[in-house]
Amino acid sequence: MSTEQRRTMVASWYDRQGPAAKVLQVGELPAPRPSDGEIRVAVSLSGVNPGDTRGMAGLADVLPTGHPAQ
């Protein structure tokens, strides 16, 4: 199936702080549709940024923006 035809994507996110093993969620979400002047890129492999793990652990005072709970 081409990237353009995919309606869902696999994503990881967190919406509260705590140990990554307890707050990191992985699941399928609707694939975003690009707006005018934007493109959608297929990502084959990704990881969790060390800064995100510090945020999950409460070592940073911010939650990520754009996560599914918003």
N, C-alpha and C positions, 0 to 999 in steps of 0.2 A: 504494500500500500504506500502510495507517495505521501510525503510529509504534508502536502496540502490537504489530503483527504482525512488525516487523523483528526479525530474530534476530542481525544483526551491525551493527556501527557502524564508521565510519572513525575512527581514533585516531592521535595522534602521541605518542611517548614516547622516552626514552633510559634506558639502564641502565648506562652507563659514561660517564666524563667525557672530553671532547675537543672539537675544533671541531664546531660544529653540523652542518656539511656531512658530517662523518664519523660522528657518533653518533646524530643524530636519525633515528628510524625512523617511517615512516608505513605503516599497513596496516589491515586489517580485523580486528576482535576481536569476540567474542561481546557482544551488547548486554546490559548489566546488567539484572537484574530487580529492581524495587523491593521492599523489605521492607515490612512493615506500617507504616503511617504515613508512607511515603515516596512520592514521585512521580518519574517519569522525564520529562525535558524534552527535546524535540527541538531541537538546535542546528543552525541553517542555515549559520552562518559563525563561524569562530573564528580565533585566531592564537596565536603562541607568545609568552609573556610574556618581557619583557627579563630578568627575574630568572632565568628558566629558562635563557636563553642563557648567563648568567654561571655558573650551576651546571654546565652542560654543558662550559664552557671550563675548569672547575676553579677558578674564582674564588670559589666557595662550597664549603664542606666537606660538603655534603649531597647525597644522591641523592633524587629524588622518591619519595614513598611511594605505594603502590598501583599502581605500574607493572606491566605484564604479567610481567616477569621475577621478581616476588616470589611 
